[in-house]
Amino acid sequence: MTIYTQRLVIRHLGLDDYPQYADLTSQPEVESGAGFNLINNPQMIQSALKRQLRAPGSYGIFKGYQLIGAILLFKRIGKGGRPDDHHLEMSYFLTPTCWRQGYMSEAITGLIANLRGHPLIESIVAEVFVDNKRSTALLKRLKFAFVTEMRDPIVGRQKVIYELKLT
């Protein structure tokens, strides 16, 4: 699936994208915001990034041929600890040089429009650290509804959870 917006191309990421993806995720602002800084073993980072690139819900945000960000969709873990095909969890990040230009809003809007046509997907959830005001504002603009606030058990920081119902 490839999505074209006014300024961007959103498409599945693959192993061919590894060099650009590794550069993107190694930027300090992206690394800490996405939690990549929690892994200090270079081989583990490389393995984790390659697993993400192979995952069916990994989308790159391209401006021309340059990878400027990513949206990662995963099946939420439902009751009984099993993946739920009807509910997705979304993570996203963008290179800092492209912040505050509407690119992430444009990319997520394009992806959501595409997902609305999928008969199985009912909702998308996004978790954001409470101090990430721009990301929180983005989710609100995109009509995600506040669900709850909690402490991340791994990082130990407060985060908020938002959900967008597609049906």
C-alpha positions in Angstrom: 0.0 0.0 0.0 1.3 3.4 -1.0 -0.4 6.6 0.1 0.2 9.9 -1.7 -0.6 13.2 0.1 -0.1 16.7 -1.0 3.6 16.7 -0.1 4.4 13.2 1.0 4.5 9.5 0.1 3.7 7.0 2.9 4.7 3.4 2.1 5.7 0.2 3.7 9.3 0.2 4.9 11.6 -2.6 3.9 15.2 -3.7 4.5 16.3 -1.5 1.6 15.3 1.5 3.8 17.7 0.4 6.6 20.4 3.0 6.1 18.0 5.9 6.1 15.9 4.4 9.0 19.0 3.8 11.1 20.1 7.5 10.5 16.6 8.7 11.4 16.3 6.7 14.6 19.8 7.7 15.8 19.0 11.4 16.0 18.9 12.2 19.7 15.4 13.7 19.7 14.0 10.7 17.8 16.0 8.2 19.8 14.8 9.5 23.2 11.2 10.2 22.1 10.7 6.7 20.6 12.6 4.9 23.4 15.5 3.8 21.2 17.9 5.3 23.7 16.9 2.5 26.2 18.9 0.0 24.1 22.6 0.6 24.5 23.8 -2.5 22.6 24.5 -1.6 18.9 23.7 -5.1 17.8 20.4 -5.1 19.6 19.5 -1.8 18.1 20.3 -3.0 14.6 18.3 -6.2 15.2 15.3 -4.2 16.6 15.3 -1.8 13.6 15.4 -4.6 11.1 12.5 -6.3 12.9 10.6 -3.1 12.6 11.4 -2.8 8.9 10.1 -6.3 8.3 6.8 -5.7 10.3 3.7 -5.4 8.1 2.6 -2.2 9.9 5.8 -0.2 9.4 5.3 2.8 7.2 7.9 5.3 6.1 7.1 9.0 5.5 9.0 10.2 2.5 9.5 13.7 1.1 10.8 13.0 -2.3 13.2 10.1 -1.8 14.2 11.2 1.7 12.8 9.2 4.7 11.7 12.0 7.1 9.7 9.9 9.6 7.8 6.7 10.3 4.4 5.5 11.5 4.5 2.1 13.1 1.2 0.2 13.6 0.9 -2.9 15.8 -2.0 -5.1 16.8 -3.0 -4.2 20.3 -2.8 -7.0 22.9 -6.3 -7.9 23.8 -8.0 -10.0 26.4 -6.1 -13.2 27.1 -2.8 -11.6 26.0 -3.4 -12.3 22.3 -3.1 -9.8 19.4 -6.4 -8.2 18.5 -6.9 -7.8 14.7 -9.5 -5.1 15.3 -7.5 -2.6 17.3 -4.1 -1.1 16.5 -1.5 0.8 18.4 0.3 3.5 16.7 3.8 5.0 17.3 5.3 7.7 15.1 8.3 10.0 14.8 9.7 12.6 12.5 13.1 14.1 11.9 13.5 17.3 13.9 14.2 19.4 10.9 10.7 18.7 9.7 8.9 19.4 13.0 6.2 22.1 13.1 5.5 22.0 9.4 2.4 19.8 9.4 4.1 16.7 7.9 3.1 14.3 10.7 -0.5 15.5 10.6 -0.6 15.1 6.9 0.9 11.6 7.1 -1.3 10.3 9.9 -4.4 11.8 8.2 -3.6 10.0 4.9 -3.0 6.7 6.7 -6.2 7.0 8.7 -8.2 7.7 5.6 -6.8 4.5 4.1 -7.5 2.5 7.3 -11.1 3.6 7.5 -11.7 1.5 4.4 -10.4 -1.6 6.1 -13.4 -3.7 7.3 -11.7 -5.2 10.4 -10.0 -2.2 12.0 -12.1 -0.6 14.6 -9.7 1.7 16.5 -6.2 3.1 16.8 -4.5 3.9 20.1 -1.5 6.2 20.6 0.5 6.7 23.8 2.4 9.9 24.3 4.6 11.1 27.2 2.8 13.9 29.0 5.7 16.3 28.4 5.3 15.9 24.6 2.9 18.8 24.2 3.2 18.9 20.4 2.3 15.3 20.0 -0.6 15.5 22.4 -1.9 18.6 20.4 -1.5 16.6 17.2 -3.6 13.7 18.5 -6.3 16.1 19.7 -6.4 17.9 16.3 -6.8 14.5 14.6 -9.9 13.8 16.8 -8.2 11.2 19.0 -10.0 11.0 22.4 -8.3 11.0 25.8 -8.6 7.5 27.4 -6.3 7.6 30.5 -3.0 8.7 32.0 -0.5 6.2 33.4 3.0 5.7 34.4 5.1 3.8 31.8 6.4 0.7 33.6 9.6 0.5 31.6 10.7 4.2 31.4 9.0 5.3 34.6 7.5 8.5 33.0 3.9 9.6 32.9 2.1 9.1 29.5 -1.4 9.7 28.2 -3.3 7.3 26.0 -5.6 8.5 23.2 -7.9 6.5 20.9 -9.5 7.1 17.6 -12.5 5.0 16.7 -12.7 4.2 13.0 -16.2 2.6 13.0 
